[in-house]
Amino acid sequence: MSSLPSIRVDKSFSFKGGPHVWSNRYYFSGGTPSSDANWKLLFDAVVNLEKTIFDGGVTIVECVGYAAGSDVPVSFKTYSTAGTATLSGAAAPGEVCALARFSTTARSTKNHPIYAFSFWHGAVVQTGATNKDKLDNAQKTAMTTYANGWISGITAGGVTAVRATAGGHTCNGALVEQFVTHRDFSPTTSV
C-alpha cells in the first residue's frame, strides 16, 4: 500500500467496435482532501486539466479517490466530459499511447533513478510518411502542460496535489516522449 493518497481517472473510447474504459492512477503528495466535497473539488480540477489533452474521441467517465494506505475508495464522481483538444493529426489505434515520464530525486537500491509513468491512450499521431510514430505536436504540447501542472501542483479541495510515485517519492520534473508507444489492454474480443 502506498503512503500517499491517489486519484484514478477513468476514460472511455471506441476500441474494437465497442466502448472501452481505461484509467490512469495519480499518487500525490500535498495532503489528503478532508471531506467528500473536497475530494470532488480536486476531481473537478484534475478533469478540467486532463480533458485538454484528448480530442472528442475520449470521454472522462469517472474519478475515484483513495486515502493513503488503502485500495478502498473513499470518494468517487461520475463524469461525461469529452476531450477538448483540437488536433490535426490522425487517430492512432487504441493500444497506442503517449508516454509521460515523471522524475524524482530518489534512487533505487541499485542506484537507478526512480520515475513515475503515465500512459495516455487516445493518442493522435502526425500525418506524413515519416512521422506516423510521432505524437501530434499540439497533443504533445497539451500533455506537457498537463504533466507540468502535476509538478507545480493542482490546488483544489484544501490541498495542493503534486505528482508522486506509489512509493511516496514526490516528482520534480516531467517529460512527454516525442514518439508514441504501446500498452496492451486486457483481452478484448471484436464485436
ABEGO torsion letter per residue (X at the ends): XBABBBBBBBBBBBBGGBBBBBBBBBBBBGEBBABAAAAAAAAAAAAAAAAAABBAABBBABBBBBBBGBABBABBBBBBBBBABBBABBBBBAABBBBBBBBBABBBAAGBBBBBBBBBBGBBBBBEAAAAABBBAAAAAAAAAAAAAAAAEBBBGGBBBBBBBAAGBBBABBBBBABBBBBBBBBBBBX
